Amino acid sequence: MIEPFTDIAPSGQELTDYDKAHVKLYMRLLDAAADGADWQEAVQVLFGLDPAREPERCRRIHDSHLSRARWMTHTGYRHLLRQAHS
Protein backbone atom coordinates (compact mmCIF):
# COMPACT_ATOMS: atom_id res chain seq x y z
CA MET A 1 0.00 0.00 0.00
CA ILE A 2 1.21 3.48 -0.86
CA GLU A 3 1.59 5.79 2.14
CA PRO A 4 -0.68 8.83 1.76
CA PHE A 5 1.25 11.76 0.35
CA THR A 6 0.72 15.45 -0.31
CA ASP A 7 1.13 17.13 -3.67
CA ILE A 8 3.96 19.24 -2.30
CA ALA A 9 6.55 17.76 0.05
CA PRO A 10 7.67 19.83 3.06
CA SER A 11 10.25 22.48 2.26
CA GLY A 12 11.34 23.91 5.59
CA GLN A 13 14.61 23.32 7.39
CA GLU A 14 13.07 21.15 10.11
CA LEU A 15 12.45 17.44 9.91
CA THR A 16 8.71 16.79 9.91
CA ASP A 17 6.51 13.84 10.79
CA TYR A 18 5.76 13.68 7.07
CA ASP A 19 9.48 13.27 6.32
CA LYS A 20 9.80 10.50 8.88
CA ALA A 21 6.79 8.69 7.41
CA HIS A 22 8.17 8.96 3.87
CA VAL A 23 11.85 8.08 4.29
CA LYS A 24 11.43 4.93 2.19
CA LEU A 25 9.74 6.90 -0.56
CA TYR A 26 12.54 9.46 -0.52
CA MET A 27 15.17 6.73 -0.79
CA ARG A 28 13.33 5.06 -3.65
CA LEU A 29 13.11 8.40 -5.48
CA LEU A 30 16.84 8.94 -5.03
CA ASP A 31 17.54 5.43 -6.33
CA ALA A 32 15.32 6.01 -9.36
CA ALA A 33 17.05 9.32 -10.12
CA ALA A 34 20.50 7.75 -9.71
CA ASP A 35 19.48 4.95 -12.09
CA GLY A 36 18.34 7.49 -14.67
CA ALA A 37 14.68 6.46 -14.46
CA ASP A 38 12.23 8.70 -16.27
CA TRP A 39 10.24 10.85 -13.84
CA GLN A 40 6.99 9.60 -15.37
CA GLU A 41 7.88 5.98 -14.66
CA ALA A 42 8.97 6.88 -11.12
CA VAL A 43 5.69 8.68 -10.37
CA GLN A 44 3.68 5.75 -11.69
CA VAL A 45 5.56 3.17 -9.65
CA LEU A 46 6.18 5.13 -6.45
CA PHE A 47 3.03 7.25 -6.20
CA GLY A 48 0.57 5.13 -8.17
CA LEU A 49 -0.34 8.07 -10.40
CA ASP A 50 -0.85 8.38 -14.15
CA PRO A 51 1.25 11.23 -15.56
CA ALA A 52 -0.62 11.01 -18.88
CA ARG A 53 -3.84 12.03 -17.08
CA GLU A 54 -2.35 14.68 -14.77
CA PRO A 55 1.06 15.66 -16.14
CA GLU A 56 1.47 18.96 -14.26
CA ARG A 57 0.35 17.56 -10.90
CA CYS A 58 2.49 14.46 -11.29
CA ARG A 59 5.56 16.49 -12.21
CA ARG A 60 5.01 18.79 -9.22
CA ILE A 61 4.62 15.81 -6.86
CA HIS A 62 7.70 14.09 -8.24
CA ASP A 63 9.92 17.17 -8.24
CA SER A 64 8.96 18.41 -4.78
CA HIS A 65 9.47 14.98 -3.21
CA LEU A 66 12.77 14.43 -5.02
CA SER A 67 13.93 17.84 -3.85
CA ARG A 68 12.99 16.94 -0.28
CA ALA A 69 14.75 13.58 -0.61
CA ARG A 70 17.91 15.40 -1.65
CA TRP A 71 17.55 17.77 1.31
CA MET A 72 17.29 14.72 3.57
CA THR A 73 20.60 13.37 2.28
CA HIS A 74 22.39 16.67 2.82
CA THR A 75 20.74 18.07 5.94
CA GLY A 76 17.71 16.20 7.18
CA TYR A 77 19.56 13.05 8.17
CA ARG A 78 21.31 15.04 10.91
CA HIS A 79 17.94 15.61 12.55
CA LEU A 80 17.30 11.87 12.47
CA LEU A 81 20.67 11.16 14.04
CA ARG A 82 20.12 13.69 16.81
CA GLN A 83 16.74 12.18 17.60
CA ALA A 84 18.22 8.69 17.67
CA HIS A 85 20.75 9.80 20.30
CA SER A 86 18.18 11.57 22.46
C-alpha positions as semicolon CSV with decimal commas, in nm:
position;residue;x (nm);y (nm);z (nm)
1;M;0,000;0,000;0,000
2;I;0,121;0,348;-0,086
3;E;0,159;0,579;0,214
4;P;-0,068;0,883;0,176
5;F;0,125;1,176;0,035
6;T;0,072;1,545;-0,031
7;D;0,113;1,713;-0,367
8;I;0,396;1,924;-0,230
9;A;0,655;1,776;0,005
10;P;0,767;1,983;0,306
11;S;1,025;2,248;0,226
12;G;1,134;2,391;0,559
13;Q;1,461;2,332;0,739
14;E;1,307;2,115;1,011
15;L;1,245;1,744;0,991
16;T;0,871;1,679;0,991
17;D;0,651;1,384;1,079
18;Y;0,576;1,368;0,707
19;D;0,948;1,327;0,632
20;K;0,980;1,050;0,888
21;A;0,679;0,869;0,741
22;H;0,817;0,896;0,387
23;V;1,185;0,808;0,429
24;K;1,143;0,493;0,219
25;L;0,974;0,690;-0,056
26;Y;1,254;0,946;-0,052
27;M;1,517;0,673;-0,079
28;R;1,333;0,506;-0,365
29;L;1,311;0,840;-0,548
30;L;1,684;0,894;-0,503
31;D;1,754;0,543;-0,633
32;A;1,532;0,601;-0,936
33;A;1,705;0,932;-1,012
34;A;2,050;0,775;-0,971
35;D;1,948;0,495;-1,209
36;G;1,834;0,749;-1,467
37;A;1,468;0,646;-1,446
38;D;1,223;0,870;-1,627
39;W;1,024;1,085;-1,384
40;Q;0,699;0,960;-1,537
41;E;0,788;0,598;-1,466
42;A;0,897;0,688;-1,112
43;V;0,569;0,868;-1,037
44;Q;0,368;0,575;-1,169
45;V;0,556;0,317;-0,965
46;L;0,618;0,513;-0,645
47;F;0,303;0,725;-0,620
48;G;0,057;0,513;-0,817
49;L;-0,034;0,807;-1,040
50;D;-0,085;0,838;-1,415
51;P;0,125;1,123;-1,556
52;A;-0,062;1,101;-1,888
53;R;-0,384;1,203;-1,708
54;E;-0,235;1,468;-1,477
55;P;0,106;1,566;-1,614
56;E;0,147;1,896;-1,426
57;R;0,035;1,756;-1,090
58;C;0,249;1,446;-1,129
59;R;0,556;1,649;-1,221
60;R;0,501;1,879;-0,922
61;I;0,462;1,581;-0,686
62;H;0,770;1,409;-0,824
63;D;0,992;1,717;-0,824
64;S;0,896;1,841;-0,478
65;H;0,947;1,498;-0,321
66;L;1,277;1,443;-0,502
67;S;1,393;1,784;-0,385
68;R;1,299;1,694;-0,028
69;A;1,475;1,358;-0,061
70;R;1,791;1,540;-0,165
71;W;1,755;1,777;0,131
72;M;1,729;1,472;0,357
73;T;2,060;1,337;0,228
74;H;2,239;1,667;0,282
75;T;2,074;1,807;0,594
76;G;1,771;1,620;0,718
77;Y;1,956;1,305;0,817
78;R;2,131;1,504;1,091
79;H;1,794;1,561;1,255
80;L;1,730;1,187;1,247
81;L;2,067;1,116;1,404
82;R;2,012;1,369;1,681
83;Q;1,674;1,218;1,760
84;A;1,822;0,869;1,767
85;H;2,075;0,980;2,030
86;S;1,818;1,157;2,246
